[in-house]
Amino acid sequence: MRRIIISLTTIQAADWVENEETIPEIAAAESVIDRYRSVYDGTEDELYTQMKDLHEAKEAAKVVELFDEHVDELCKAQETSTGLLGNETNISEESEKSALQAFREYIEFVNVCENDRVARKIEAELGRNVNFLRSQLSIEEFSVHVAPMSVDRIIARR
């Protein structure tokens, strides 16, 4: 059980956006999960909860890295469409739809997490970039269409 806690702590401390740093932690978590899966008998509720938390963190770390790449692509596309000096302020309908979809998926991703630590980690890792994308776009009534805003973040959990 100690290995589970160590692996969970390590994966929570890693930078999920920079996958090169997280790969060893993900591999270690998979190894721990495989090891305990073969001996788990279904009677230890605490062990099951810790394994579930470790599995959720491991899978979330993988998704965060991919989702961050997607948000970066959306940001680059928006920067390209606004021009070198940001003269073009119009957002294309396709860009707006893609961004709104990304915001909705981000909120759904955060809300689907059962473990609050994992959800907070997702918000910490992805929130800055998602908020940066939102700041690049001029989507009317953003809070109505997507989610309420705080000063520095999208309020994903309700």
N, C-alpha and C positions, 0 to 999 in steps of 0.2 A: 504494500500500500504506500510505502514511503516513496518508491519509484514513481508512482502515479503523481503524487504531490509535487515532487521535484520536476517531473516532466511538465506538469501543468504550469508551475511557476516559471519555468524556463521559457515555455512557448508564449506565455502572457507577457514576459519581459522583452521578447524579441520584437524587432521592427518588421511588421507584416507586409509593409509596402515594398521593402527591399528584400525580395524573395531569396537572394543569395545568402543573406544572413539567416533566414528562417528555415531553409532546407534542412540543416542538421537537426533542428528542433522538431520539425515535422517528422523526419525519419525516426528520431528517438521516440516520439509519441506513438508512431505506428508500431514500433517494436514493443513498447510497453503494452499497448492495447492487445497486440497479438499474444504476448506472453500471458497476460491475465485472462484473455478470452479462453484459453485452453484450460485454465484451472478454476474459472468462475463457476460456482454451483447454483447461483440464483438466490442464496439465502442471506447474503450480506448486503443490506440496503445501502450502507455507507460506501462500500466498494463500488456498487453499481452506479451510484450518484457521481462518484469521482471519475469513474470510467466514462460516463456519459458526458461530463463536463470536459474531460480531456479530449474526447472525440469531437465534441462541438467546437472547441478551440482550434483543434488541428484542422478541421474542415473549413472553419471560418478564415483561418490564416491563408489557406490556399485561395479562397474566393476573393479576399481583400486585395491580394496582389493583382489578380486578373481584373477586378473591378476598377482598381486604381489606374491600370493601363487604359481601360475604356474611357474613364473620365479624362485622362490626359489627352487621348485622341480627340475627344469632343472639345476640349479647351484649345488644342492646336487648330482644329478646324474653325473654331470661332475666331481665333486670332488671325488666321489666314483670311477669313471673310471680312474682317473689319479693316484690313489694310495695315500697312506699315505704321502709320501714325494714329490708327483708330478712327479714321475719318468716316468710314461707313458704319453707321449705327444700326442699320436695319438687320434684323435676324431673319434668315430664310425660314420658311415654314417647316422644312425638313429638319433643320438644326433645332428649331424649337421643339418639335415632336420628339426628336432623339434625346434632347436634354430633359424634357419633362418625363420621358420614360426612364431615364437614368435616375432622376430624383425619386420617382415612385419605387423603383427597384431598390434603391439605397434604403429608403424608409422601410420597405417590406423586409429587407435583409436584417436590419437592426431589430425590427419588431418580432421576427420569427425566432430569434434566439431566446432560449429558455433561461440561460445563465446570464445574470445581469453583468458579471465581470466581462464576459465575452461581448455583450452588446456595447458596453462602455468602451472596450478596446476597439471595436469596429468603428464607433463614433470618433474615437481619438485618432485612429489611423486614416480613415476615409473622410471624416467630417471636414477637415481643412480643404481638401481638394474639391469636394462636392460644393462647398461654400464658395470656393474660388470660381468654379464654373458658374454658379449662380450669379456671382458678382460681375462676370463678363457679359451676361445676357440681360436684356431688358424685356423680361416676360411680364406682361401686365397681370396684375392680381395674382402674383406668384403664391402668396399665402393662401389664397382661396383654392387655386388649382392643385397645389402640392402639399404644403405643410406650413405651419406658422414658423416664423423666424425669430431667433434671439439675436442679440447683437452680433455674435460671432459664429453662429451655427444654426443649422436646420433642426428644429425640434422633432426628432424622429419617434421618440417613445411617448405614448400617451397613456 
